[in-house]
Amino acid sequence: MLKKLQLMIQKRVWFYPALISGLSFILAFGVGWFDFSRVLSPGDGFPTLFLTSVDLAKTILSVIAGSLMTMTTFTFSTTMVVLTTYAAQFLPRTVENFLADDDTMKVLGVFMGGFVYAIVTLMFMRNSLGEHLVVSATIGIAFALVCLVQFMVYIQHVGSYIQTHNLIQRIFDEAEENIMAYHALQERCERLEKVEKGEHAFVVRLKSRHYGYIQRIEHEQLAVLARSLGCQMVIEKINGQFVTDETPLVVLYFDRELTAEAGEMEKTLDYITIGSEKLEYQNFNFSIQKIVEIALRAISPGINDPNTARHCLKMLGVLVSRLANLEGGYFVYAAEKGSNLQSEATGDHKRSNGVSGSAEVAVPKGAAVFEAIDFKQELYAGFYQIVHYGRSDVSVMLSLLKALRFIMEKASMENRRTVLMFLKDLWDKLDPALLEGYDRELLERERADIQALIALEK
């Protein structure tokens, strides 16, 4: 539930402005009530430096309100310019990276909060207060100073955020974090190369309630539900895939009688979030796709920025290398920590990168089985478009070969063979003009370095 709320907050640009404005309203009401209900004088022990007359307070709060409204308008205009620049210079899908950034919306919220405080506090400035001293203006000045600091931070933030190198690094960091989370998930699981369906008394297929992209899969909750239902649960979709209302999301296998009610089985769909757009959460493929699209935009004739494309390829090589030691197939998530899945499944097991696997075993009862990523597909999806559009640029192809070398250095033996197959396809698609002269020599040297890595294992 908390994760779903966090995802909702990240996609709502109004959250921080509304939250800070609400807190400012509460602050203004409290301070105004304090000034209105209690008569302060220098003899009360309250520092006279922080007290002002009602007329001076009105003047100060009026100036603050007008100034902060101007700063809010300027900040909003600057944000729109940045979003337009992102969409034009990079790609439309990077716009959400700026909007989802907390610092951007917090600054806008602080300005709006300052305006709300000044306006609401002015409401308490009554003529009936007479010569009473109030503290509202002093707090308003402090609020204005905080807004000035936030404005300087915002200018620095925007100047840094709009740079291509920093954007790529932020996307890379988020993708790497999701990849590490995926590694941690698989380390807790039993890997299966194939799932043996076998014979079952009842098979229930649950379809998606509506169309869209899979945004979140709650693995642990699904495993707990599978155990409580006493069934074998198989989810053959991964995060980021597009499904329709006719797509089977979950298959439940019951060995004996069907004791679970329809409502209990339908709860399974509550733990798979479907939305109209992709999210980077749990979906490192989406981040990889963004870096690929930045690289494609950089090598397009209209932009012609091969250095950015080369940097993107290096980042892609590092990201895909994080996946190069993983095996495909399926992984089993058990509800109870420390449960011995090997005793529940049949077949010979082997240990690979912390995740055990078997050739083909029955689905363990009371556990959830999820489809694992396919390294071959990840490699192809990460580089095939760049091969197509950059095959005539020797600098881009050299960087791509270096990226493949990064992947080979960390890949398992099976995945190294996959890289070599991709290398062969890449070589066949190179522009014939690159296979002449010094260009060919450079490319041959990089290819030889890649092939030498698998030769060392033999």
TORKOL-4160 file (C-alpha; in steps of 0.2 Angstrom, whole numbers, padded with zeros to 4 digits, m for minus):
458
<pt num="1" X="0000" Y="0000" Z="0000"/>
<pt num="2" X="0014" Y="0012" Z="0004"/>
<pt num="3" X="0023" Y="0008" Z="m0012"/>
<pt num="4" X="0007" Y="0012" Z="m0022"/>
<pt num="5" X="0005" Y="0028" Z="m0013"/>
<pt num="6" X="0023" Y="0033" Z="m0016"/>
<pt num="7" X="0020" Y="0029" Z="m0035"/>
<pt num="8" X="0005" Y="0040" Z="m0035"/>
<pt num="9" X="0014" Y="0054" Z="m0027"/>
<pt num="10" X="0028" Y="0053" Z="m0039"/>
<pt num="11" X="0016" Y="0055" Z="m0054"/>
<pt num="12" X="0006" Y="0070" Z="m0046"/>
<pt num="13" X="0015" Y="0086" Z="m0048"/>
<pt num="14" X="0003" Y="0095" Z="m0037"/>
<pt num="15" X="0007" Y="0085" Z="m0022"/>
<pt num="16" X="0021" Y="0095" Z="m0014"/>
<pt num="17" X="0014" Y="0112" Z="m0019"/>
<pt num="18" X="m0003" Y="0107" Z="m0011"/>
<pt num="19" X="0006" Y="0099" Z="0005"/>
<pt num="20" X="0017" Y="0114" Z="0008"/>
<pt num="21" X="0002" Y="0126" Z="0004"/>
<pt num="22" X="m0008" Y="0117" Z="0017"/>
<pt num="23" X="0005" Y="0118" Z="0030"/>
<pt num="24" X="0007" Y="0136" Z="0027"/>
<pt num="25" X="m0011" Y="0139" Z="0029"/>
<pt num="26" X="m0011" Y="0130" Z="0046"/>
<pt num="27" X="0004" Y="0141" Z="0051"/>
<pt num="28" X="m0004" Y="0157" Z="0046"/>
<pt num="29" X="m0020" Y="0153" Z="0055"/>
<pt num="30" X="m0010" Y="0148" Z="0071"/>
<pt num="31" X="0000" Y="0164" Z="0070"/>
<pt num="32" X="m0015" Y="0175" Z="0066"/>
<pt num="33" X="m0025" Y="0168" Z="0080"/>
<pt num="34" X="m0010" Y="0170" Z="0092"/>
<pt num="35" X="m0009" Y="0189" Z="0087"/>
<pt num="36" X="m0027" Y="0192" Z="0087"/>
<pt num="37" X="m0030" Y="0183" Z="0104"/>
<pt num="38" X="m0015" Y="0189" Z="0114"/>
<pt num="39" X="m0009" Y="0206" Z="0117"/>
<pt num="40" X="0010" Y="0207" Z="0116"/>
<pt num="41" X="0020" Y="0221" Z="0124"/>
<pt num="42" X="0039" Y="0224" Z="0127"/>
<pt num="43" X="0036" Y="0220" Z="0145"/>
<pt num="44" X="0030" Y="0202" Z="0142"/>
<pt num="45" X="0048" Y="0196" Z="0139"/>
<pt num="46" X="0045" Y="0193" Z="0121"/>
<pt num="47" X="0060" Y="0200" Z="0110"/>
<pt num="48" X="0055" Y="0217" Z="0104"/>
<pt num="49" X="0065" Y="0215" Z="0088"/>
<pt num="50" X="0052" Y="0202" Z="0082"/>
<pt num="51" X="0037" Y="0213" Z="0085"/>
<pt num="52" X="0030" Y="0225" Z="0073"/>
<pt num="53" X="0014" Y="0237" Z="0073"/>
<pt num="54" X="m0001" Y="0231" Z="0063"/>
<pt num="55" X="0001" Y="0244" Z="0050"/>
<pt num="56" X="0019" Y="0239" Z="0047"/>
<pt num="57" X="0014" Y="0221" Z="0047"/>
<pt num="58" X="0001" Y="0225" Z="0033"/>
<pt num="59" X="0014" Y="0233" Z="0023"/>
<pt num="60" X="0027" Y="0219" Z="0025"/>
<pt num="61" X="0015" Y="0205" Z="0021"/>
<pt num="62" X="0007" Y="0214" Z="0006"/>
<pt num="63" X="0025" Y="0216" Z="m0001"/>
<pt num="64" X="0029" Y="0198" Z="0002"/>
<pt num="65" X="0013" Y="0192" Z="m0005"/>
<pt num="66" X="0016" Y="0202" Z="m0021"/>
<pt num="67" X="0034" Y="0197" Z="m0023"/>
<pt num="68" X="0031" Y="0178" Z="m0020"/>
<pt num="69" X="0017" Y="0178" Z="m0033"/>
<pt num="70" X="0029" Y="0185" Z="m0045"/>
<pt num="71" X="0043" Y="0172" Z="m0041"/>
<pt num="72" X="0030" Y="0158" Z="m0042"/>
<pt num="73" X="0025" Y="0164" Z="m0059"/>
<pt num="74" X="0043" Y="0165" Z="m0065"/>
<pt num="75" X="0047" Y="0148" Z="m0057"/>
<pt num="76" X="0032" Y="0140" Z="m0066"/>
<pt num="77" X="0037" Y="0149" Z="m0083"/>
<pt num="78" X="0055" Y="0142" Z="m0081"/>
<pt num="79" X="0048" Y="0125" Z="m0077"/>
<pt num="80" X="0038" Y="0125" Z="m0094"/>
<pt num="81" X="0054" Y="0131" Z="m0103"/>
<pt num="82" X="0064" Y="0116" Z="m0096"/>
<pt num="83" X="0050" Y="0104" Z="m0101"/>
<pt num="84" X="0049" Y="0111" Z="m0118"/>
<pt num="85" X="0068" Y="0109" Z="m0120"/>
<pt num="86" X="0068" Y="0092" Z="m0113"/>
<pt num="87" X="0055" Y="0086" Z="m0126"/>
<pt num="88" X="0064" Y="0095" Z="m0140"/>
<pt num="89" X="0082" Y="0091" Z="m0137"/>
<pt num="90" X="0081" Y="0074" Z="m0128"/>
<pt num="91" X="0064" Y="0065" Z="m0130"/>
<pt num="92" X="0046" Y="0067" Z="m0123"/>
<pt num="93" X="0048" Y="0053" Z="m0111"/>
<pt num="94" X="0062" Y="0062" Z="m0101"/>
<pt num="95" X="0050" Y="0076" Z="m0096"/>
<pt num="96" X="0043" Y="0065" Z="m0082"/>
<pt num="97" X="0061" Y="0064" Z="m0075"/>
<pt num="98" X="0061" Y="0083" Z="m0072"/>
<pt num="99" X="0043" Y="0083" Z="m0065"/>
<pt num="100" X="0045" Y="0068" Z="m0054"/>
<pt num="101" X="0060" Y="0077" Z="m0046"/>
<pt num="102" X="0056" Y="0082" Z="m0028"/>
<pt num="103" X="0067" Y="0097" Z="m0028"/>
<pt num="104" X="0058" Y="0105" Z="m0043"/>
<pt num="105" X="0040" Y="0104" Z="m0035"/>
<pt num="106" X="0046" Y="0108" Z="m0018"/>
<pt num="107" X="0053" Y="0125" Z="m0023"/>
<pt num="108" X="0037" Y="0129" Z="m0032"/>
<pt num="109" X="0027" Y="0123" Z="m0016"/>
<pt num="110" X="0038" Y="0134" Z="m0005"/>
<pt num="111" X="0034" Y="0150" Z="m0015"/>
<pt num="112" X="0015" Y="0145" Z="m0015"/>
<pt num="113" X="0016" Y="0142" Z="0003"/>
<pt num="114" X="0024" Y="0159" Z="0006"/>
<pt num="115" X="0010" Y="0167" Z="m0004"/>
<pt num="116" X="m0003" Y="0158" Z="0006"/>
<pt num="117" X="0004" Y="0162" Z="0022"/>
<pt num="118" X="0005" Y="0181" Z="0018"/>
<pt num="119" X="m0013" Y="0182" Z="0012"/>
<pt num="120" X="m0021" Y="0172" Z="0026"/>
<pt num="121" X="m0011" Y="0182" Z="0039"/>
<pt num="122" X="m0017" Y="0198" Z="0031"/>
<pt num="123" X="m0035" Y="0193" Z="0035"/>
<pt num="124" X="m0031" Y="0194" Z="0054"/>
<pt num="125" X="m0024" Y="0211" Z="0053"/>
<pt num="126" X="m0039" Y="0220" Z="0059"/>
<pt num="127" X="m0041" Y="0239" Z="0064"/>
<pt num="128" X="m0047" Y="0233" Z="0081"/>
<pt num="129" X="m0030" Y="0228" Z="0086"/>
<pt num="130" X="m0025" Y="0246" Z="0087"/>
<pt num="131" X="m0008" Y="0248" Z="0094"/>
<pt num="132" X="m0005" Y="0230" Z="0098"/>
<pt num="133" X="0011" Y="0222" Z="0092"/>
<pt num="134" X="0011" Y="0207" Z="0081"/>
<pt num="135" X="0024" Y="0194" Z="0076"/>
<pt num="136" X="0016" Y="0189" Z="0060"/>
<pt num="137" X="0027" Y="0200" Z="0049"/>
<pt num="138" X="0043" Y="0193" Z="0057"/>
<pt num="139" X="0038" Y="0175" Z="0052"/>
<pt num="140" X="0033" Y="0182" Z="0035"/>
<pt num="141" X="0050" Y="0189" Z="0033"/>
<pt num="142" X="0059" Y="0173" Z="0038"/>
<pt num="143" X="0047" Y="0164" Z="0026"/>
<pt num="144" X="0053" Y="0176" Z="0012"/>
<pt num="145" X="0071" Y="0173" Z="0016"/>
<pt num="146" X="0068" Y="0154" Z="0014"/>
<pt num="147" X="0060" Y="0157" Z="m0002"/>
<pt num="148" X="0075" Y="0167" Z="m0008"/>
<pt num="149" X="0087" Y="0153" Z="m0004"/>
<pt num="150" X="0075" Y="0140" Z="m0012"/>
<pt num="151" X="0075" Y="0151" Z="m0028"/>
<pt num="152" X="0094" Y="0151" Z="m0029"/>
<pt num="153" X="0094" Y="0132" Z="m0026"/>
<pt num="154" X="0081" Y="0131" Z="m0040"/>
<pt num="155" X="0092" Y="0141" Z="m0053"/>
<pt num="156" X="0107" Y="0130" Z="m0049"/>
<pt num="157" X="0096" Y="0114" Z="m0050"/>
<pt num="158" X="0089" Y="0119" Z="m0067"/>
<pt num="159" X="0106" Y="0123" Z="m0074"/>
<pt num="160" X="0112" Y="0106" Z="m0069"/>
<pt num="161" X="0097" Y="0096" Z="m0073"/>
<pt num="162" X="0096" Y="0102" Z="m0091"/>
<pt num="163" X="0114" Y="0096" Z="m0095"/>
<pt num="164" X="0114" Y="0080" Z="m0106"/>
<pt num="165" X="0127" Y="0072" Z="m0096"/>
<pt num="166" X="0118" Y="0074" Z="m0079"/>
<pt num="167" X="0102" Y="0068" Z="m0087"/>
<pt num="168" X="0110" Y="0052" Z="m0093"/>
<pt num="169" X="0118" Y="0049" Z="m0076"/>
<pt num="170" X="0102" Y="0051" Z="m0067"/>
<pt num="171" X="0093" Y="0039" Z="m0078"/>
<pt num="172" X="0108" Y="0027" Z="m0076"/>
<pt num="173" X="0108" Y="0028" Z="m0057"/>
<pt num="174" X="0089" Y="0024" Z="m0057"/>
<pt num="175" X="0091" Y="0009" Z="m0069"/>
<pt num="176" X="0106" Y="0003" Z="m0059"/>
<pt num="177" X="0096" Y="0004" Z="m0043"/>
<pt num="178" X="0082" Y="m0006" Z="m0051"/>
<pt num="179" X="0094" Y="m0019" Z="m0057"/>
<pt num="180" X="0101" Y="m0021" Z="m0040"/>
<pt num="181" X="0084" Y="m0024" Z="m0033"/>
<pt num="182" X="0081" Y="m0037" Z="m0046"/>
<pt num="183" X="0097" Y="m0046" Z="m0041"/>
<pt num="184" X="0091" Y="m0046" Z="m0023"/>
<pt num="185" X="0074" Y="m0053" Z="m0028"/>
<pt num="186" X="0082" Y="m0067" Z="m0038"/>
<pt num="187" X="0094" Y="m0071" Z="m0024"/>
<pt num="188" X="0079" Y="m0076" Z="m0013"/>
<pt num="189" X="0072" Y="m0087" Z="m0026"/>
<pt num="190" X="0074" Y="m0104" Z="m0034"/>
<pt num="191" X="0077" Y="m0103" Z="m0053"/>
<pt num="192" X="0068" Y="m0114" Z="m0065"/>
<pt num="193" X="0073" Y="m0116" Z="m0083"/>
<pt num="194" X="0056" Y="m0122" Z="m0088"/>
<pt num="195" X="0039" Y="m0124" Z="m0079"/>
<pt num="196" X="0031" Y="m0141" Z="m0080"/>
<pt num="197" X="0013" Y="m0139" Z="m0081"/>
<pt num="198" X="0008" Y="m0157" Z="m0077"/>
<pt num="199" X="m0009" Y="m0163" Z="m0073"/>
<pt num="200" X="m0020" Y="m0153" Z="m0062"/>
<pt num="201" X="m0038" Y="m0155" Z="m0055"/>
<pt num="202" X="m0042" Y="m0136" Z="m0058"/>
<pt num="203" X="m0034" Y="m0123" Z="m0068"/>
<pt num="204" X="m0040" Y="m0105" Z="m0066"/>
<pt num="205" X="m0034" Y="m0091" Z="m0078"/>
<pt num="206" X="m0036" Y="m0073" Z="m0072"/>
<pt num="207" X="m0037" Y="m0060" Z="m0085"/>
<pt num="208" X="m0032" Y="m0042" Z="m0083"/>
<pt num="209" X="m0046" Y="m0030" Z="m0078"/>
<pt num="210" X="m0041" Y="m0017" Z="m0091"/>
<pt num="211" X="m0027" Y="m0013" Z="m0103"/>
<pt num="212" X="m0011" Y="m0004" Z="m0100"/>
<pt num="213" X="0007" Y="m0007" Z="m0094"/>
<pt num="214" X="0012" Y="m0017" Z="m0079"/>
<pt num="215" X="0019" Y="m0004" Z="m0067"/>
<pt num="216" X="0021" Y="m0015" Z="m0051"/>
<pt num="217" X="0021" Y="m0033" Z="m0046"/>
<pt num="218" X="0021" Y="m0037" Z="m0028"/>
<pt num="219" X="0030" Y="m0053" Z="m0027"/>
<pt num="220" X="0030" Y="m0056" Z="m0009"/>
<pt num="221" X="0011" Y="m0053" Z="m0007"/>
<pt num="222" X="0008" Y="m0064" Z="m0022"/>
<pt num="223" X="0018" Y="m0078" Z="m0014"/>
<pt num="224" X="0008" Y="m0076" Z="0002"/>
<pt num="225" X="m0008" Y="m0077" Z="m0007"/>
<pt num="226" X="m0003" Y="m0093" Z="m0016"/>
<pt num="227" X="0001" Y="m0101" Z="0000"/>
<pt num="228" X="m0015" Y="m0096" Z="0008"/>
<pt num="229" X="m0025" Y="m0102" Z="m0008"/>
<pt num="230" X="m0015" Y="m0119" Z="m0008"/>
<pt num="231" X="m0011" Y="m0117" Z="m0026"/>
<pt num="232" X="0003" Y="m0116" Z="m0039"/>
<pt num="233" X="0003" Y="m0098" Z="m0045"/>
<pt num="234" X="0012" Y="m0093" Z="m0062"/>
<pt num="235" X="0014" Y="m0075" Z="m0068"/>
<pt num="236" X="0020" Y="m0076" Z="m0086"/>
<pt num="237" X="0022" Y="m0057" Z="m0088"/>
<pt num="238" X="0036" Y="m0045" Z="m0082"/>
<pt num="239" X="0035" Y="m0027" Z="m0077"/>
<pt num="240" X="0033" Y="m0015" Z="m0091"/>
<pt num="241" X="0024" Y="m0026" Z="m0103"/>
<pt num="242" X="0008" Y="m0020" Z="m0111"/>
<pt num="243" X="m0008" Y="m0031" Z="m0108"/>
<pt num="244" X="m0026" Y="m0030" Z="m0113"/>
<pt num="245" X="m0042" Y="m0034" Z="m0104"/>
<pt num="246" X="m0041" Y="m0051" Z="m0113"/>
<pt num="247" X="m0023" Y="m0055" Z="m0108"/>
<pt num="248" X="m0021" Y="m0069" Z="m0095"/>
<pt num="249" X="m0010" Y="m0062" Z="m0081"/>
<pt num="250" X="m0010" Y="m0076" Z="m0068"/>
<pt num="251" X="m0013" Y="m0094" Z="m0069"/>
<pt num="252" X="m0018" Y="m0104" Z="m0053"/>
<pt num="253" X="m0016" Y="m0123" Z="m0053"/>
<pt num="254" X="m0025" Y="m0133" Z="m0040"/>
<pt num="255" X="m0020" Y="m0151" Z="m0037"/>
<pt num="256" X="m0035" Y="m0156" Z="m0028"/>
<pt num="257" X="m0052" Y="m0148" Z="m0026"/>
<pt num="258" X="m0055" Y="m0130" Z="m0029"/>
<pt num="259" X="m0058" Y="m0123" Z="m0011"/>
<pt num="260" X="m0054" Y="m0105" Z="m0014"/>
<pt num="261" X="m0069" Y="m0093" Z="m0018"/>
<pt num="262" X="m0069" Y="m0082" Z="m0033"/>
<pt num="263" X="m0066" Y="m0066" Z="m0023"/>
<pt num="264" X="m0051" Y="m0073" Z="m0015"/>
<pt num="265" X="m0043" Y="m0078" Z="m0032"/>
<pt num="266" X="m0047" Y="m0061" Z="m0039"/>
<pt num="267" X="m0037" Y="m0053" Z="m0025"/>
<pt num="268" X="m0022" Y="m0059" Z="m0035"/>
<pt num="269" X="m0025" Y="m0045" Z="m0048"/>
<pt num="270" X="m0024" Y="m0032" Z="m0034"/>
<pt num="271" X="m0005" Y="m0035" Z="m0032"/>
<pt num="272" X="m0002" Y="m0032" Z="m0050"/>
<pt num="273" X="m0004" Y="m0013" Z="m0054"/>
<pt num="274" X="m0009" Y="m0009" Z="m0072"/>
<pt num="275" X="m0007" Y="0009" Z="m0078"/>
<pt num="276" X="m0009" Y="0019" Z="m0095"/>
<pt num="277" X="0010" Y="0023" Z="m0095"/>
<pt num="278" X="0027" Y="0015" Z="m0091"/>
<pt num="279" X="0035" Y="0018" Z="m0074"/>
<pt num="280" X="0054" Y="0017" Z="m0070"/>
<pt num="281" X="0050" Y="0009" Z="m0054"/>
<pt num="282" X="0054" Y="m0010" Z="m0055"/>
<pt num="283" X="0057" Y="m0008" Z="m0074"/>
<pt num="284" X="0075" Y="m0005" Z="m0078"/>
<pt num="285" X="0071" Y="m0008" Z="m0096"/>
<pt num="286" X="0061" Y="0008" Z="m0097"/>
<pt num="287" X="0077" Y="0017" Z="m0091"/>
<pt num="288" X="0088" Y="0008" Z="m0104"/>
<pt num="289" X="0075" Y="0013" Z="m0117"/>
<pt num="290" X="0077" Y="0031" Z="m0113"/>
<pt num="291" X="0096" Y="0031" Z="m0114"/>
<pt num="292" X="0094" Y="0022" Z="m0131"/>
<pt num="293" X="0082" Y="0035" Z="m0137"/>
<pt num="294" X="0094" Y="0049" Z="m0132"/>
<pt num="295" X="0108" Y="0041" Z="m0141"/>
<pt num="296" X="0097" Y="0039" Z="m0157"/>
<pt num="297" X="0092" Y="0057" Z="m0156"/>
<pt num="298" X="0110" Y="0062" Z="m0154"/>
<pt num="299" X="0116" Y="0053" Z="m0170"/>
<pt num="300" X="0101" Y="0059" Z="m0180"/>
<pt num="301" X="0105" Y="0071" Z="m0195"/>
<pt num="302" X="0096" Y="0085" Z="m0187"/>
<pt num="303" X="0106" Y="0084" Z="m0171"/>
<pt num="304" X="0123" Y="0076" Z="m0176"/>
<pt num="305" X="0130" Y="0074" Z="m0159"/>
<pt num="306" X="0140" Y="0058" Z="m0159"/>
<pt num="307" X="0149" Y="0061" Z="m0143"/>
<pt num="308" X="0133" Y="0060" Z="m0133"/>
<pt num="309" X="0129" Y="0044" Z="m0142"/>
<pt num="310" X="0146" Y="0037" Z="m0138"/>
<pt num="311" X="0143" Y="0041" Z="m0120"/>
<pt num="312" X="0126" Y="0033" Z="m0120"/>
<pt num="313" X="0133" Y="0017" Z="m0127"/>
<pt num="314" X="0146" Y="0017" Z="m0113"/>
<pt num="315" X="0132" Y="0018" Z="m0100"/>
<pt num="316" X="0122" Y="0005" Z="m0109"/>
<pt num="317" X="0136" Y="m0007" Z="m0109"/>
<pt num="318" X="0138" Y="m0005" Z="m0090"/>
<pt num="319" X="0120" Y="m0007" Z="m0087"/>
<pt num="320" X="0118" Y="m0023" Z="m0098"/>
<pt num="321" X="0134" Y="m0030" Z="m0090"/>
<pt num="322" X="0124" Y="m0030" Z="m0073"/>
<pt num="323" X="0112" Y="m0042" Z="m0081"/>
<pt num="324" X="0125" Y="m0053" Z="m0090"/>
<pt num="325" X="0127" Y="m0065" Z="m0076"/>
<pt num="326" X="0109" Y="m0069" Z="m0075"/>
<pt num="327" X="0100" Y="m0084" Z="m0082"/>
<pt num="328" X="0083" Y="m0084" Z="m0090"/>
<pt num="329" X="0068" Y="m0095" Z="m0087"/>
<pt num="330" X="0057" Y="m0093" Z="m0071"/>
<pt num="331" X="0060" Y="m0090" Z="m0053"/>
<pt num="332" X="0050" Y="m0096" Z="m0038"/>
<pt num="333" X="0046" Y="m0084" Z="m0023"/>
<pt num="334" X="0041" Y="m0094" Z="m0007"/>
<pt num="335" X="0030" Y="m0085" Z="0005"/>
<pt num="336" X="0039" Y="m0092" Z="0021"/>
<pt num="337" X="0057" Y="m0087" Z="0023"/>
<pt num="338" X="0069" Y="m0101" Z="0023"/>
<pt num="339" X="0057" Y="m0114" Z="0015"/>
<pt num="340" X="0066" Y="m0128" Z="0007"/>
<pt num="341" X="0060" Y="m0127" Z="m0011"/>
<pt num="342" X="0072" Y="m0141" Z="m0017"/>
<pt num="343" X="0062" Y="m0153" Z="m0006"/>
<pt num="344" X="0046" Y="m0148" Z="m0014"/>
<pt num="345" X="0052" Y="m0149" Z="m0032"/>
<pt num="346" X="0059" Y="m0163" Z="m0042"/>
<pt num="347" X="0074" Y="m0164" Z="m0053"/>
<pt num="348" X="0093" Y="m0160" Z="m0052"/>
<pt num="349" X="0097" Y="m0143" Z="m0046"/>
<pt num="350" X="0113" Y="m0133" Z="m0049"/>
<pt num="351" X="0119" Y="m0116" Z="m0041"/>
<pt num="352" X="0122" Y="m0102" Z="m0053"/>
<pt num="353" X="0125" Y="m0084" Z="m0047"/>
<pt num="354" X="0116" Y="m0087" Z="m0030"/>
<pt num="355" X="0100" Y="m0093" Z="m0039"/>
<pt num="356" X="0098" Y="m0111" Z="m0040"/>
<pt num="357" X="0090" Y="m0119" Z="m0056"/>
<pt num="358" X="0084" Y="m0135" Z="m0064"/>
<pt num="359" X="0081" Y="m0141" Z="m0081"/>
<pt num="360" X="0062" Y="m0143" Z="m0079"/>
<pt num="361" X="0053" Y="m0146" Z="m0063"/>
<pt num="362" X="0035" Y="m0145" Z="m0056"/>
<pt num="363" X="0029" Y="m0129" Z="m0049"/>
<pt num="364" X="0031" Y="m0130" Z="m0030"/>
<pt num="365" X="0014" Y="m0129" Z="m0022"/>
<pt num="366" X="0010" Y="m0114" Z="m0012"/>
<pt num="367" X="0023" Y="m0103" Z="m0021"/>
<pt num="368" X="0022" Y="m0090" Z="m0034"/>
<pt num="369" X="0032" Y="m0092" Z="m0050"/>
<pt num="370" X="0038" Y="m0077" Z="m0060"/>
<pt num="371" X="0045" Y="m0075" Z="m0078"/>
<pt num="372" X="0063" Y="m0070" Z="m0077"/>
<pt num="373" X="0071" Y="m0058" Z="m0089"/>
<pt num="374" X="0079" Y="m0065" Z="m0105"/>
<pt num="375" X="0097" Y="m0059" Z="m0107"/>
<pt num="376" X="0097" Y="m0061" Z="m0126"/>
<pt num="377" X="0081" Y="m0050" Z="m0128"/>
<pt num="378" X="0089" Y="m0037" Z="m0116"/>
<pt num="379" X="0105" Y="m0036" Z="m0127"/>
<pt num="380" X="0095" Y="m0035" Z="m0143"/>
<pt num="381" X="0083" Y="m0022" Z="m0136"/>
<pt num="382" X="0097" Y="m0012" Z="m0130"/>
<pt num="383" X="0107" Y="m0011" Z="m0146"/>
<pt num="384" X="0098" Y="m0016" Z="m0161"/>
<pt num="385" X="0091" Y="0002" Z="m0165"/>
<pt num="386" X="0108" Y="0010" Z="m0163"/>
<pt num="387" X="0116" Y="m0004" Z="m0175"/>
<pt num="388" X="0103" Y="0001" Z="m0188"/>
<pt num="389" X="0105" Y="0020" Z="m0187"/>
<pt num="390" X="0123" Y="0021" Z="m0183"/>
<pt num="391" X="0131" Y="0008" Z="m0193"/>
<pt num="392" X="0139" Y="0020" Z="m0205"/>
<pt num="393" X="0147" Y="0030" Z="m0191"/>
<pt num="394" X="0164" Y="0022" Z="m0186"/>
<pt num="395" X="0165" Y="0032" Z="m0169"/>
<pt num="396" X="0148" Y="0025" Z="m0164"/>
<pt num="397" X="0152" Y="0007" Z="m0169"/>
<pt num="398" X="0168" Y="0008" Z="m0160"/>
<pt num="399" X="0159" Y="0013" Z="m0144"/>
<pt num="400" X="0146" Y="0000" Z="m0147"/>
<pt num="401" X="0160" Y="m0013" Z="m0148"/>
<pt num="402" X="0168" Y="m0007" Z="m0132"/>
<pt num="403" X="0151" Y="m0008" Z="m0124"/>
<pt num="404" X="0150" Y="m0027" Z="m0129"/>
<pt num="405" X="0167" Y="m0029" Z="m0122"/>
<pt num="406" X="0161" Y="m0022" Z="m0105"/>
<pt num="407" X="0146" Y="m0035" Z="m0106"/>
<pt num="408" X="0158" Y="m0050" Z="m0110"/>
<pt num="409" X="0169" Y="m0046" Z="m0095"/>
<pt num="410" X="0155" Y="m0050" Z="m0083"/>
<pt num="411" X="0144" Y="m0062" Z="m0093"/>
<pt num="412" X="0142" Y="m0080" Z="m0090"/>
<pt num="413" X="0148" Y="m0093" Z="m0103"/>
<pt num="414" X="0131" Y="m0095" Z="m0110"/>
<pt num="415" X="0128" Y="m0076" Z="m0111"/>
<pt num="416" X="0145" Y="m0074" Z="m0119"/>
<pt num="417" X="0140" Y="m0085" Z="m0133"/>
<pt num="418" X="0124" Y="m0074" Z="m0135"/>
<pt num="419" X="0135" Y="m0059" Z="m0136"/>
<pt num="420" X="0146" Y="m0067" Z="m0149"/>
<pt num="421" X="0131" Y="m0071" Z="m0160"/>
<pt num="422" X="0125" Y="m0053" Z="m0158"/>
<pt num="423" X="0143" Y="m0047" Z="m0163"/>
<pt num="424" X="0142" Y="m0058" Z="m0179"/>
<pt num="425" X="0125" Y="m0050" Z="m0184"/>
<pt num="426" X="0132" Y="m0033" Z="m0180"/>
<pt num="427" X="0147" Y="m0036" Z="m0191"/>
<pt num="428" X="0136" Y="m0041" Z="m0206"/>
<pt num="429" X="0126" Y="m0025" Z="m0204"/>
<pt num="430" X="0141" Y="m0013" Z="m0204"/>
<pt num="431" X="0142" Y="m0001" Z="m0218"/>
<pt num="432" X="0154" Y="m0008" Z="m0231"/>
<pt num="433" X="0163" Y="0009" Z="m0231"/>
<pt num="434" X="0169" Y="0005" Z="m0213"/>
<pt num="435" X="0177" Y="m0011" Z="m0218"/>
<pt num="436" X="0191" Y="m0003" Z="m0227"/>
<pt num="437" X="0207" Y="0006" Z="m0222"/>
<pt num="438" X="0210" Y="0012" Z="m0204"/>
<pt num="439" X="0192" Y="0011" Z="m0200"/>
<pt num="440" X="0192" Y="m0008" Z="m0202"/>
<pt num="441" X="0208" Y="m0010" Z="m0192"/>
<pt num="442" X="0201" Y="m0001" Z="m0177"/>
<pt num="443" X="0185" Y="m0011" Z="m0178"/>
<pt num="444" X="0194" Y="m0028" Z="m0181"/>
<pt num="445" X="0205" Y="m0024" Z="m0165"/>
<pt num="446" X="0189" Y="m0021" Z="m0154"/>
<pt num="447" X="0181" Y="m0037" Z="m0161"/>
<pt num="448" X="0197" Y="m0047" Z="m0158"/>
<pt num="449" X="0197" Y="m0041" Z="m0139"/>
<pt num="450" X="0179" Y="m0047" Z="m0137"/>
<pt num="451" X="0182" Y="m0064" Z="m0145"/>
<pt num="452" X="0198" Y="m0066" Z="m0134"/>
<pt num="453" X="0187" Y="m0065" Z="m0118"/>
<pt num="454" X="0178" Y="m0081" Z="m0123"/>
<pt num="455" X="0194" Y="m0090" Z="m0128"/>
<pt num="456" X="0201" Y="m0087" Z="m0111"/>
<pt num="457" X="0187" Y="m0098" Z="m0104"/>
<pt num="458" X="0191" Y="m0113" Z="m0115"/>
